[in-house]
């Protein structure tokens, strides 16, 4: 059951507004990984 990561995208823009660009890059990658089950499985290994 996959839902469109609309909340993740809006959260990503909030993170971008709150943090500087270099700090938000790993967070943005993590949010994208959370939206992708295959990547999430790799991260949890």
CHARMM-style PDB file with segment names, atoms N, HN, CA, C and O in Angstrom:
ATOM      1  N   UNK     1       0.844  -1.190   0.000  1.00  0.00      PROA
ATOM      2  CA  UNK     1       0.000   0.000   0.000  1.00  0.00      PROA
ATOM      3  C   UNK     1       0.885   1.247   0.000  1.00  0.00      PROA
ATOM      4  O   UNK     1       1.498   1.584   1.013  1.00  0.00      PROA
ATOM      5  N   UNK     2       0.942   1.919  -1.134  1.00  0.00      PROA
ATOM      6  HN  UNK     2       0.444   1.645  -1.957  1.00  0.00      PROA
ATOM      7  CA  UNK     2       1.796   3.102  -1.214  1.00  0.00      PROA
ATOM      8  C   UNK     2       0.942   4.349  -1.390  1.00  0.00      PROA
ATOM      9  O   UNK     2       0.023   4.384  -2.208  1.00  0.00      PROA
ATOM     10  N   UNK     3       1.260   5.357  -0.614  1.00  0.00      PROA
ATOM     11  HN  UNK     3       2.007   5.328   0.051  1.00  0.00      PROA
ATOM     12  CA  UNK     3       0.541   6.620  -0.719  1.00  0.00      PROA
ATOM     13  C   UNK     3       1.469   7.648  -1.341  1.00  0.00      PROA
ATOM     14  O   UNK     3       2.681   7.577  -1.140  1.00  0.00      PROA
ATOM     15  N   UNK     4       0.944   8.582  -2.075  1.00  0.00      PROA
ATOM     16  HN  UNK     4      -0.041   8.640  -2.239  1.00  0.00      PROA
ATOM     17  CA  UNK     4       1.806   9.610  -2.666  1.00  0.00      PROA
ATOM     18  C   UNK     4       2.472  10.449  -1.581  1.00  0.00      PROA
ATOM     19  O   UNK     4       1.810  10.872  -0.633  1.00  0.00      PROA
ATOM     20  N   UNK     5       3.759  10.691  -1.708  1.00  0.00      PROA
ATOM     21  HN  UNK     5       4.297  10.347  -2.477  1.00  0.00      PROA
ATOM     22  CA  UNK     5       4.505  11.389  -0.645  1.00  0.00      PROA
ATOM     23  C   UNK     5       4.274  12.893  -0.643  1.00  0.00      PROA
ATOM     24  O   UNK     5       5.226  13.673  -0.623  1.00  0.00      PROA
ATOM     25  N   UNK     6       3.004  13.300  -0.664  1.00  0.00      PROA
ATOM     26  HN  UNK     6       2.230  12.667  -0.680  1.00  0.00      PROA
ATOM     27  CA  UNK     6       2.702  14.730  -0.663  1.00  0.00      PROA
ATOM     28  C   UNK     6       3.145  15.379   0.641  1.00  0.00      PROA
ATOM     29  O   UNK     6       3.706  16.475   0.643  1.00  0.00      PROA
ATOM     30  N   UNK     7       2.889  14.696   1.744  1.00  0.00      PROA
ATOM     31  HN  UNK     7       2.433  13.805   1.743  1.00  0.00      PROA
ATOM     32  CA  UNK     7       3.278  15.216   3.049  1.00  0.00      PROA
ATOM     33  C   UNK     7       4.798  15.337   3.139  1.00  0.00      PROA
ATOM     34  O   UNK     7       5.321  16.290   3.717  1.00  0.00      PROA
ATOM     35  N   UNK     8       5.508  14.349   2.555  1.00  0.00      PROA
ATOM     36  HN  UNK     8       5.083  13.576   2.085  1.00  0.00      PROA
ATOM     37  CA  UNK     8       6.961  14.389   2.593  1.00  0.00      PROA
ATOM     38  C   UNK     8       7.496  15.582   1.808  1.00  0.00      PROA
ATOM     39  O   UNK     8       8.460  16.226   2.223  1.00  0.00      PROA
ATOM     40  N   UNK     9       6.862  15.872   0.670  1.00  0.00      PROA
ATOM     41  HN  UNK     9       6.080  15.349   0.333  1.00  0.00      PROA
ATOM     42  CA  UNK     9       7.332  17.008  -0.125  1.00  0.00      PROA
ATOM     43  C   UNK     9       7.090  18.323   0.612  1.00  0.00      PROA
ATOM     44  O   UNK     9       7.957  19.197   0.611  1.00  0.00      PROA
ATOM     45  N   UNK    10       5.933  18.475   1.235  1.00  0.00      PROA
ATOM     46  HN  UNK    10       5.229  17.765   1.236  1.00  0.00      PROA
ATOM     47  CA  UNK    10       5.675  19.709   1.970  1.00  0.00      PROA
ATOM     48  C   UNK    10       6.589  19.785   3.195  1.00  0.00      PROA
ATOM     49  O   UNK    10       7.051  20.867   3.559  1.00  0.00      PROA
ATOM     50  N   UNK    11       6.846  18.652   3.824  1.00  0.00      PROA
ATOM     51  HN  UNK    11       6.470  17.773   3.529  1.00  0.00      PROA
ATOM     52  CA  UNK    11       7.773  18.624   4.952  1.00  0.00      PROA
ATOM     53  C   UNK    11       9.179  18.991   4.510  1.00  0.00      PROA
ATOM     54  O   UNK    11       9.909  19.673   5.229  1.00  0.00      PROA
ATOM     55  N   UNK    12       9.555  18.532   3.311  1.00  0.00      PROA
ATOM     56  HN  UNK    12       8.962  17.978   2.726  1.00  0.00      PROA
ATOM     57  CA  UNK    12      10.878  18.839   2.785  1.00  0.00      PROA
ATOM     58  C   UNK    12      11.047  20.342   2.585  1.00  0.00      PROA
ATOM     59  O   UNK    12      12.103  20.895   2.891  1.00  0.00      PROA
ATOM     60  N   UNK    13      10.011  21.005   2.072  1.00  0.00      PROA
ATOM     61  HN  UNK    13       9.153  20.555   1.823  1.00  0.00      PROA
ATOM     62  CA  UNK    13      10.121  22.451   1.869  1.00  0.00      PROA
ATOM     63  C   UNK    13      10.160  23.189   3.210  1.00  0.00      PROA
ATOM     64  O   UNK    13      10.815  24.225   3.331  1.00  0.00      PROA
ATOM     65  N   UNK    14       9.461  22.658   4.213  1.00  0.00      PROA
ATOM     66  HN  UNK    14       8.929  21.817   4.115  1.00  0.00      PROA
ATOM     67  CA  UNK    14       9.534  23.260   5.550  1.00  0.00      PROA
ATOM     68  C   UNK    14      10.934  23.103   6.126  1.00  0.00      PROA
ATOM     69  O   UNK    14      11.474  24.023   6.740  1.00  0.00      PROA
ATOM     70  N   UNK    15      11.511  21.928   5.920  1.00  0.00      PROA
ATOM     71  HN  UNK    15      11.072  21.180   5.421  1.00  0.00      PROA
ATOM     72  CA  UNK    15      12.880  21.690   6.392  1.00  0.00      PROA
ATOM     73  C   UNK    15      13.843  22.643   5.694  1.00  0.00      PROA
ATOM     74  O   UNK    15      14.743  23.203   6.320  1.00  0.00      PROA
ATOM     75  N   UNK    16      13.642  22.820   4.386  1.00  0.00      PROA
ATOM     76  HN  UNK    16      12.911  22.365   3.877  1.00  0.00      PROA
ATOM     77  CA  UNK    16      14.491  23.742   3.620  1.00  0.00      PROA
ATOM     78  C   UNK    16      14.384  25.164   4.153  1.00  0.00      PROA
ATOM     79  O   UNK    16      15.379  25.887   4.212  1.00  0.00      PROA
ATOM     80  N   UNK    17      13.182  25.563   4.540  1.00  0.00      PROA
ATOM     81  HN  UNK    17      12.374  24.976   4.492  1.00  0.00      PROA
ATOM     82  CA  UNK    17      12.988  26.918   5.053  1.00  0.00      PROA
ATOM     83  C   UNK    17      13.628  27.068   6.434  1.00  0.00      PROA
ATOM     84  O   UNK    17      14.123  28.141   6.776  1.00  0.00      PROA
ATOM     85  N   UNK    18      13.619  26.002   7.217  1.00  0.00      PROA
ATOM     86  HN  UNK    18      13.217  25.130   6.939  1.00  0.00      PROA
ATOM     87  CA  UNK    18      14.114  26.087   8.589  1.00  0.00      PROA
ATOM     88  C   UNK    18      15.633  25.946   8.675  1.00  0.00      PROA
ATOM     89  O   UNK    18      16.265  26.552   9.541  1.00  0.00      PROA
ATOM     90  N   UNK    19      16.216  25.156   7.791  1.00  0.00      PROA
ATOM     91  HN  UNK    19      15.703  24.664   7.088  1.00  0.00      PROA
ATOM     92  CA  UNK    19      17.654  24.882   7.851  1.00  0.00      PROA
ATOM     93  C   UNK    19      18.351  25.433   6.620  1.00  0.00      PROA
ATOM     94  O   UNK    19      17.707  25.759   5.623  1.00  0.00      PROA
ATOM     95  N   UNK    20      19.675  25.536   6.697  1.00  0.00      PROA
ATOM     96  HN  UNK    20      20.198  25.271   7.508  1.00  0.00      PROA
ATOM     97  CA  UNK    20      20.390  25.939   5.496  1.00  0.00      PROA
ATOM     98  C   UNK    20      20.492  24.759   4.531  1.00  0.00      PROA
ATOM     99  O   UNK    20      20.199  23.619   4.892  1.00  0.00      PROA
ATOM    100  N   UNK    21      20.909  25.046   3.314  1.00  0.00      PROA
ATOM    101  HN  UNK    21      21.147  25.971   3.020  1.00  0.00      PROA
ATOM    102  CA  UNK    21      20.860  24.046   2.242  1.00  0.00      PROA
ATOM    103  C   UNK    21      21.710  22.819   2.563  1.00  0.00      PROA
ATOM    104  O   UNK    21      21.275  21.694   2.320  1.00  0.00      PROA
ATOM    105  N   UNK    22      22.912  23.013   3.102  1.00  0.00      PROA
ATOM    106  HN  UNK    22      23.265  23.928   3.299  1.00  0.00      PROA
ATOM    107  CA  UNK    22      23.803  21.879   3.331  1.00  0.00      PROA
ATOM    108  C   UNK    22      23.263  20.955   4.415  1.00  0.00      PROA
ATOM    109  O   UNK    22      23.443  19.740   4.338  1.00  0.00      PROA
ATOM    110  N   UNK    23      22.605  21.514   5.420  1.00  0.00      PROA
ATOM    111  HN  UNK    23      22.458  22.501   5.483  1.00  0.00      PROA
ATOM    112  CA  UNK    23      22.058  20.673   6.482  1.00  0.00      PROA
ATOM    113  C   UNK    23      20.816  19.928   6.014  1.00  0.00      PROA
ATOM    114  O   UNK    23      20.516  18.845   6.515  1.00  0.00      PROA
ATOM    115  N   UNK    24      20.095  20.500   5.058  1.00  0.00      PROA
ATOM    116  HN  UNK    24      20.338  21.380   4.651  1.00  0.00      PROA
ATOM    117  CA  UNK    24      18.827  19.890   4.671  1.00  0.00      PROA
ATOM    118  C   UNK    24      19.000  18.802   3.619  1.00  0.00      PROA
ATOM    119  O   UNK    24      18.081  18.011   3.403  1.00  0.00      PROA
ATOM    120  N   UNK    25      20.161  18.740   2.956  1.00  0.00      PROA
ATOM    121  HN  UNK    25      20.907  19.382   3.131  1.00  0.00      PROA
ATOM    122  CA  UNK    25      20.336  17.732   1.905  1.00  0.00      PROA
ATOM    123  C   UNK    25      20.197  16.308   2.448  1.00  0.00      PROA
ATOM    124  O   UNK    25      19.440  15.524   1.876  1.00  0.00      PROA
ATOM    125  N   UNK    26      20.898  15.938   3.534  1.00  0.00      PROA
ATOM    126  HN  UNK    26      21.514  16.575   3.999  1.00  0.00      PROA
ATOM    127  CA  UNK    26      20.700  14.568   4.057  1.00  0.00      PROA
ATOM    128  C   UNK    26      19.270  14.321   4.516  1.00  0.00      PROA
ATOM    129  O   UNK    26      18.748  13.219   4.347  1.00  0.00      PROA
ATOM    130  N   UNK    27      18.636  15.323   5.090  1.00  0.00      PROA
ATOM    131  HN  UNK    27      19.060  16.219   5.228  1.00  0.00      PROA
ATOM    132  CA  UNK    27      17.247  15.162   5.522  1.00  0.00      PROA
ATOM    133  C   UNK    27      16.333  14.957   4.330  1.00  0.00      PROA
ATOM    134  O   UNK    27      15.425  14.126   4.378  1.00  0.00      PROA
ATOM    135  N   UNK    28      16.562  15.704   3.262  1.00  0.00      PROA
ATOM    136  HN  UNK    28      17.299  16.379   3.223  1.00  0.00      PROA
ATOM    137  CA  UNK    28      15.744  15.550   2.060  1.00  0.00      PROA
ATOM    138  C   UNK    28      15.926  14.155   1.479  1.00  0.00      PROA
ATOM    139  O   UNK    28      14.961  13.536   1.031  1.00  0.00      PROA
ATOM    140  N   UNK    29      17.165  13.657   1.482  1.00  0.00      PROA
ATOM    141  HN  UNK    29      17.949  14.159   1.846  1.00  0.00      PROA
ATOM    142  CA  UNK    29      17.419  12.307   0.977  1.00  0.00      PROA
ATOM    143  C   UNK    29      16.719  11.277   1.853  1.00  0.00      PROA
ATOM    144  O   UNK    29      16.188  10.285   1.354  1.00  0.00      PROA
ATOM    145  N   UNK    30      16.720  11.516   3.158  1.00  0.00      PROA
ATOM    146  HN  UNK    30      17.151  12.322   3.563  1.00  0.00      PROA
ATOM    147  CA  UNK    30      16.058  10.591   4.061  1.00  0.00      PROA
ATOM    148  C   UNK    30      14.548  10.595   3.823  1.00  0.00      PROA
ATOM    149  O   UNK    30      13.921   9.536   3.814  1.00  0.00      PROA
ATOM    150  N   UNK    31      13.960  11.782   3.631  1.00  0.00      PROA
ATOM    151  HN  UNK    31      14.469  12.642   3.638  1.00  0.00      PROA
ATOM    152  CA  UNK    31      12.525  11.857   3.345  1.00  0.00      PROA
ATOM    153  C   UNK    31      12.189  11.133   2.051  1.00  0.00      PROA
ATOM    154  O   UNK    31      11.182  10.429   1.978  1.00  0.00      PROA
ATOM    155  N   UNK    32      13.024  11.300   1.026  1.00  0.00      PROA
ATOM    156  HN  UNK    32      13.842  11.872   1.085  1.00  0.00      PROA
ATOM    157  CA  UNK    32      12.779  10.617  -0.241  1.00  0.00      PROA
ATOM    158  C   UNK    32      12.894   9.116  -0.055  1.00  0.00      PROA
ATOM    159  O   UNK    32      12.118   8.356  -0.633  1.00  0.00      PROA
ATOM    160  N   UNK    33      13.866   8.681   0.754  1.00  0.00      PROA
ATOM    161  HN  UNK    33      14.497   9.299   1.223  1.00  0.00      PROA
ATOM    162  CA  UNK    33      14.034   7.253   1.004  1.00  0.00      PROA
ATOM    163  C   UNK    33      12.821   6.692   1.739  1.00  0.00      PROA
ATOM    164  O   UNK    33      12.406   5.562   1.482  1.00  0.00      PROA
ATOM    165  N   UNK    34      12.253   7.473   2.647  1.00  0.00      PROA
ATOM    166  HN  UNK    34      12.590   8.391   2.855  1.00  0.00      PROA
ATOM    167  CA  UNK    34      11.063   7.014   3.365  1.00  0.00      PROA
ATOM    168  C   UNK    34       9.885   6.829   2.418  1.00  0.00      PROA
ATOM    169  O   UNK    34       9.003   6.011   2.681  1.00  0.00      PROA
ATOM    170  N   UNK    35       9.860   7.578   1.323  1.00  0.00      PROA
ATOM    171  HN  UNK    35      10.576   8.242   1.109  1.00  0.00      PROA
ATOM    172  CA  UNK    35       8.796   7.436   0.338  1.00  0.00      PROA
ATOM    173  C   UNK    35       9.032   6.284  -0.620  1.00  0.00      PROA
ATOM    174  O   UNK    35       8.139   5.934  -1.393  1.00  0.00      PROA
ATOM    175  N   UNK    36      10.217   5.688  -0.586  1.00  0.00      PROA
ATOM    176  HN  UNK    36      10.941   5.972   0.042  1.00  0.00      PROA
ATOM    177  CA  UNK    36      10.572   4.612  -1.509  1.00  0.00      PROA
ATOM    178  C   UNK    36      10.841   3.338  -0.711  1.00  0.00      PROA
ATOM    179  O   UNK    36      11.876   3.244  -0.052  1.00  0.00      PROA
ATOM    180  N   UNK    37       9.944   2.360  -0.751  1.00  0.00      PROA
ATOM    181  HN  UNK    37       9.103   2.436  -1.287  1.00  0.00      PROA
ATOM    182  CA  UNK    37      10.085   1.156   0.077  1.00  0.00      PROA
ATOM    183  C   UNK    37      11.402   0.420  -0.148  1.00  0.00      PROA
ATOM    184  O   UNK    37      11.983  -0.096   0.807  1.00  0.00      PROA
ATOM    185  N   UNK    38      11.886   0.360  -1.389  1.00  0.00      PROA
ATOM    186  HN  UNK    38      11.414   0.779  -2.165  1.00  0.00      PROA
ATOM    187  CA  UNK    38      13.140  -0.353  -1.662  1.00  0.00      PROA
ATOM    188  C   UNK    38      14.310   0.350  -0.984  1.00  0.00      PROA
ATOM    189  O   UNK    38      15.166  -0.299  -0.384  1.00  0.00      PROA
ATOM    190  N   UNK    39      14.347   1.666  -1.080  1.00  0.00      PROA
ATOM    191  HN  UNK    39      13.651   2.194  -1.568  1.00  0.00      PROA
ATOM    192  CA  UNK    39      15.424   2.408  -0.430  1.00  0.00      PROA
ATOM    193  C   UNK    39      15.308   2.320   1.077  1.00  0.00      PROA
ATOM    194  O   UNK    39      16.315   2.216   1.778  1.00  0.00      PROA
ATOM    195  N   UNK    40      14.080   2.363   1.580  1.00  0.00      PROA
ATOM    196  HN  UNK    40      13.262   2.447   1.010  1.00  0.00      PROA
ATOM    197  CA  UNK    40      13.872   2.272   3.021  1.00  0.00      PROA
ATOM    198  C   UNK    40      14.397   0.938   3.544  1.00  0.00      PROA
ATOM    199  O   UNK    40      14.978   0.873   4.627  1.00  0.00      PROA
ATOM    200  N   UNK    41      14.188  -0.123   2.768  1.00  0.00      PROA
ATOM    201  HN  UNK    41      13.716  -0.070   1.888  1.00  0.00      PROA
ATOM    202  CA  UNK    41      14.683  -1.434   3.159  1.00  0.00      PROA
ATOM    203  C   UNK    41      16.210  -1.427   3.200  1.00  0.00      PROA
ATOM    204  O   UNK    41      16.805  -2.021   4.099  1.00  0.00      PROA
ATOM    205  N   UNK    42      16.847  -0.764   2.240  1.00  0.00      PROA
ATOM    206  HN  UNK    42      16.364  -0.282   1.509  1.00  0.00      PROA
ATOM    207  CA  UNK    42      18.309  -0.686   2.228  1.00  0.00      PROA
ATOM    208  C   UNK    42      18.820   0.109   3.423  1.00  0.00      PROA
ATOM    209  O   UNK    42      19.826  -0.258   4.030  1.00  0.00      PROA
ATOM    210  N   UNK    43      18.135   1.194   3.760  1.00  0.00      PROA
ATOM    211  HN  UNK    43      17.318   1.493   3.266  1.00  0.00      PROA
ATOM    212  CA  UNK    43      18.567   2.017   4.886  1.00  0.00      PROA
ATOM    213  C   UNK    43      18.438   1.288   6.216  1.00  0.00      PROA
ATOM    214  O   UNK    43      19.194   1.549   7.152  1.00  0.00      PROA
ATOM    215  N   UNK    44      17.477   0.376   6.294  1.00  0.00      PROA
ATOM    216  HN  UNK    44      16.863   0.164   5.533  1.00  0.00      PROA
ATOM    217  CA  UNK    44      17.241  -0.298   7.573  1.00  0.00      PROA
ATOM    218  C   UNK    44      18.131  -1.522   7.761  1.00  0.00      PROA
ATOM    219  O   UNK    44      18.043  -2.184   8.795  1.00  0.00      PROA
ATOM    220  N   UNK    45      18.979  -1.837   6.795  1.00  0.00      PROA
ATOM    221  HN  UNK    45      19.050  -1.299   5.955  1.00  0.00      PROA
ATOM    222  CA  UNK    45      19.880  -2.992   6.934  1.00  0.00      PROA
ATOM    223  C   UNK    45      20.970  -2.710   7.942  1.00  0.00      PROA
ATOM    224  OT1 UNK    45      21.819  -3.567   8.188  1.00  0.00      PROA
TER     225      UNK     45
END
